[in-house]
Amino acid sequence: MALHISSGCFAVICHSRVHRIRATAASDGSATLNTVVEEKVKLGGSDLKVSRLGIGAWSWGDTTYWNDLEWNDRNEKAARGAFNASIDGGVTFFDTAEVYGSGLALGAINSEVLLGRFIKERKQKEPDVEVAVATKFAALPWRFGRQSVLKALKDSLCRLGLTSVDLYQLHWSVFYESVYFIQNPLLMIFFLLFRPGVWGNEGYIDGLGDAVEKGLVKAVGVSNYNEKRLREAYEKLRKRGIPLAANQVNYSLIYRAPEKNGVKTACDELGITIIAYSPIAQGALTGKYTPDKPPSGPRGRIYTPELLTRLQPVLNKITEIGEKYDKTPTQVSLNWLVAQGNVVPIPGAKTEEQAEEFRGALGWRLTDAEVAELRSLASEIKPVIGFPVENL
């Protein structure tokens, strides 16, 4: 995940209305689903309701991490298909950011521009269609204080073609990690030494509050905040009567740092929703990649043949469980996250087919025993490398 924009407020995620059917084995070895009637959920203590699953638009327009480092008309057509298929399936929450598809990258198109384009096209055909948009403020070294947040937000609104967004988040400068950490370590060192999160954090939080009061956003949130900074942001906004709605973090079956570093516990305690990016480990949990066929580009440096070899027992169990319910590994992995409670996964959809598959993660639940079994197996794997920024 790179730098992208979104917003939120505080409160616990609402519970869906649930109708359960005991999972029982059928004569053919399949099982009856624990069915769930999905409803929209509140982000934290805000009034904003979103679909239980969202779509991450990090890859849209990107040429630094995704899309084999190029973007063309074929990619845009596929992304448009993903957007429309998501809407058609009731997945109406989209997360982008001002630096996704950054203009600093050759051939890139800004993700906000693409999302705004897709929304405009859809509304021309269906004026009443509902789309919840989240975007993020990039804490770049040259940005100071609360006014920088408002200016960046207005620029994002211009690119999106909207007068307001649903969720606006402060984003740690992951852009430097996902791109420059690989391509320019010197810039990364500079950023770590002079990171704005240290000397600009309070002003940024003030800017979020100002955005709410000016009616530019419905809810506000943060991204990649550790427990200490999360509590500080929550308290500062609380004093203004504004809830901190969400903390967007890297969270999946094989990357469970939020559970271990206190972030998940703090979110549950304070009523802050976790928005989980990379919820299928950037494709590693889909079964698409093997030790002989790892991901291309920068992802191949994280999801190596060695890691994919160690991951096989987990993937085998995910596949086995999925076969009982006629579900894919992707759908099982996303359902596992939903089962953790107070979590909204936002997998990235680059194609219509992917968006349609993601929808199949909803409307049912794994059993408690299956959730525990997958956790136990995944715990035997050395944790996947996350983003060092989470520890700042």
Solvent accessible surface area in square Angstrom, and as a share of the most:
residue,aa,sasa,rsa
1,M,2,0.01
2,A,5,0.04
3,L,0,0.00
4,H,0,0.00
5,I,0,0.00
6,S,0,0.00
7,S,0,0.00
8,G,0,0.00
9,C,5,0.03
10,F,50,0.21
11,A,19,0.15
12,V,87,0.50
13,I,9,0.05
14,C,36,0.22
15,H,166,0.74
16,S,13,0.08
17,R,126,0.46
18,V,62,0.36
19,H,93,0.42
20,R,147,0.54
21,I,88,0.44
22,R,197,0.72
23,A,31,0.24
24,T,72,0.42
25,A,92,0.71
26,A,50,0.39
27,S,129,0.83
28,D,116,0.60
29,G,48,0.47
30,S,36,0.23
31,A,19,0.15
32,T,57,0.33
33,L,43,0.21
34,N,13,0.07
35,T,46,0.27
36,V,8,0.05
37,V,63,0.36
38,E,47,0.21
39,E,71,0.32
40,K,83,0.35
41,V,0,0.00
42,K,56,0.24
43,L,0,0.00
44,G,0,0.00
45,G,24,0.23
46,S,3,0.02
47,D,130,0.67
48,L,14,0.07
49,K,111,0.47
50,V,1,0.00
51,S,8,0.05
52,R,19,0.07
53,L,0,0.00
54,G,0,0.00
55,I,1,0.01
56,G,7,0.07
57,A,0,0.00
58,W,22,0.08
59,S,5,0.03
60,W,1,0.00
61,G,0,0.00
62,D,6,0.03
63,T,12,0.07
64,T,17,0.10
65,Y,11,0.04
66,W,27,0.10
67,N,19,0.10
68,D,101,0.52
69,L,93,0.46
70,E,92,0.41
71,W,30,0.10
72,N,46,0.23
73,D,122,0.63
74,R,164,0.60
75,N,32,0.17
76,E,22,0.10
77,K,150,0.64
78,A,33,0.26
79,A,1,0.01
80,R,65,0.24
81,G,19,0.18
82,A,0,0.00
83,F,1,0.00
84,N,45,0.23
85,A,6,0.05
86,S,1,0.01
87,I,14,0.07
88,D,98,0.51
89,G,32,0.31
90,G,44,0.43
91,V,3,0.01
92,T,16,0.09
93,F,0,0.00
94,F,0,0.00
95,D,2,0.01
96,T,0,0.00
97,A,0,0.00
98,E,17,0.07
99,V,17,0.10
100,Y,4,0.02
101,G,2,0.02
102,S,12,0.08
103,G,78,0.75
104,L,126,0.63
105,A,16,0.13
106,L,174,0.86
107,G,50,0.49
108,A,21,0.16
109,I,58,0.29
110,N,24,0.13
111,S,0,0.00
112,E,0,0.00
113,V,46,0.26
114,L,0,0.00
115,L,0,0.00
116,G,7,0.07
117,R,90,0.33
118,F,2,0.01
119,I,6,0.03
120,K,131,0.56
121,E,54,0.24
122,R,35,0.13
123,K,77,0.33
124,Q,129,0.57
125,K,174,0.74
126,E,74,0.33
127,P,98,0.62
128,D,130,0.67
129,V,11,0.06
130,E,118,0.53
131,V,27,0.15
132,A,12,0.09
133,V,3,0.02
134,A,0,0.00
135,T,0,0.00
136,K,0,0.00
137,F,0,0.00
138,A,0,0.00
139,A,7,0.05
140,L,20,0.10
141,P,20,0.12
142,W,158,0.56
143,R,42,0.15
144,F,139,0.58
145,G,27,0.26
146,R,97,0.35
147,Q,122,0.54
148,S,18,0.11
149,V,0,0.00
150,L,7,0.03
151,K,135,0.57
152,A,2,0.02
153,L,0,0.00
154,K,111,0.47
155,D,54,0.28
156,S,0,0.00
157,L,13,0.06
158,C,109,0.65
159,R,77,0.28
160,L,4,0.02
161,G,65,0.62
162,L,46,0.23
163,T,124,0.72
164,S,38,0.25
165,V,2,0.01
166,D,16,0.08
167,L,0,0.00
168,Y,0,0.00
169,Q,0,0.00
170,L,4,0.02
171,H,3,0.01
172,W,6,0.02
173,S,0,0.00
174,V,0,0.00
175,F,8,0.03
176,Y,16,0.06
177,E,9,0.04
178,S,5,0.03
179,V,6,0.04
180,Y,42,0.16
181,F,111,0.46
182,I,53,0.27
183,Q,112,0.50
184,N,54,0.28
185,P,74,0.46
186,L,140,0.69
187,L,70,0.35
188,M,3,0.01
189,I,92,0.47
190,F,97,0.40
191,F,1,0.00
192,L,52,0.26
193,L,126,0.62
194,F,110,0.46
195,R,55,0.20
196,P,0,0.00
197,G,2,0.02
198,V,81,0.47
199,W,114,0.40
200,G,5,0.05
201,N,12,0.06
202,E,119,0.53
203,G,19,0.18
204,Y,3,0.01
205,I,2,0.01
206,D,27,0.14
207,G,0,0.00
208,L,0,0.00
209,G,0,0.00
210,D,17,0.09
211,A,0,0.00
212,V,37,0.21
213,E,111,0.50
214,K,123,0.52
215,G,51,0.49
216,L,30,0.15
217,V,7,0.04
218,K,125,0.53
219,A,0,0.00
220,V,0,0.00
221,G,0,0.00
222,V,0,0.00
223,S,0,0.00
224,N,1,0.00
225,Y,8,0.03
226,N,33,0.17
227,E,58,0.26
228,K,136,0.57
229,R,40,0.15
230,L,0,0.00
231,R,80,0.29
232,E,75,0.33
233,A,1,0.01
234,Y,32,0.12
235,E,62,0.28
236,K,60,0.25
237,L,1,0.00
238,R,112,0.41
239,K,152,0.64
240,R,75,0.27
241,G,66,0.64
242,I,9,0.04
243,P,22,0.14
244,L,0,0.00
245,A,0,0.00
246,A,0,0.00
247,N,0,0.00
248,Q,1,0.01
249,V,7,0.04
250,N,10,0.05
251,Y,0,0.00
252,S,1,0.01
253,L,0,0.00
254,I,7,0.04
255,Y,22,0.08
256,R,19,0.07
257,A,25,0.19
258,P,4,0.03
259,E,50,0.23
260,K,135,0.57
261,N,63,0.33
262,G,18,0.17
263,V,4,0.02
264,K,23,0.10
265,T,89,0.52
266,A,0,0.00
267,C,0,0.00
268,D,63,0.33
269,E,112,0.50
270,L,30,0.15
271,G,5,0.05
272,I,0,0.00
273,T,0,0.00
274,I,0,0.00
275,I,0,0.00
276,A,0,0.00
277,Y,7,0.03
278,S,14,0.09
279,P,2,0.01
280,I,17,0.09
281,A,3,0.02
282,Q,14,0.06
283,G,10,0.10
284,A,0,0.00
285,L,0,0.00
286,T,32,0.19
287,G,40,0.38
288,K,121,0.51
289,Y,16,0.06
290,T,56,0.32
291,P,41,0.26
292,D,141,0.73
293,K,124,0.53
294,P,49,0.31
295,P,7,0.04
296,S,63,0.40
297,G,43,0.41
298,P,15,0.09
299,R,23,0.08
300,G,21,0.20
301,R,161,0.59
302,I,41,0.21
303,Y,10,0.04
304,T,39,0.23
305,P,53,0.33
306,E,109,0.49
307,L,9,0.05
308,L,0,0.00
309,T,76,0.44
310,R,105,0.39
311,L,0,0.00
312,Q,56,0.25
313,P,73,0.46
314,V,1,0.00
315,L,11,0.06
316,N,92,0.47
317,K,38,0.16
318,I,0,0.00
319,T,53,0.31
320,E,93,0.42
321,I,5,0.03
322,G,0,0.00
323,E,126,0.57
324,K,71,0.30
325,Y,11,0.04
326,D,133,0.69
327,K,41,0.17
328,T,50,0.29
329,P,29,0.18
330,T,3,0.02
331,Q,19,0.08
332,V,0,0.00
333,S,0,0.00
334,L,0,0.00
335,N,0,0.00
336,W,0,0.00
337,L,0,0.00
338,V,5,0.03
339,A,40,0.31
340,Q,36,0.16
341,G,32,0.31
342,N,11,0.06
343,V,0,0.00
344,V,0,0.00
345,P,0,0.00
346,I,6,0.03
347,P,0,0.00
348,G,40,0.39
349,A,0,0.00
350,K,59,0.25
351,T,42,0.25
352,E,80,0.36
353,E,120,0.54
354,Q,56,0.25
355,A,2,0.01
356,E,78,0.35
357,E,53,0.24
358,F,5,0.02
359,R,85,0.31
360,G,16,0.16
361,A,0,0.00
362,L,33,0.16
363,G,26,0.25
364,W,2,0.01
365,R,18,0.06
366,L,7,0.03
367,T,36,0.21
368,D,127,0.66
369,A,74,0.57
370,E,12,0.05
371,V,21,0.12
372,A,58,0.45
373,E,73,0.33
374,L,0,0.00
375,R,74,0.27
376,S,66,0.43
377,L,41,0.20
378,A,2,0.02
379,S,66,0.43
380,E,137,0.61
381,I,18,0.09
382,K,147,0.62
383,P,88,0.55
384,V,10,0.06
385,I,127,0.64
386,G,17,0.16
387,F,19,0.08
388,P,67,0.42
389,V,0,0.00
390,E,19,0.09
391,N,123,0.63
392,L,43,0.21
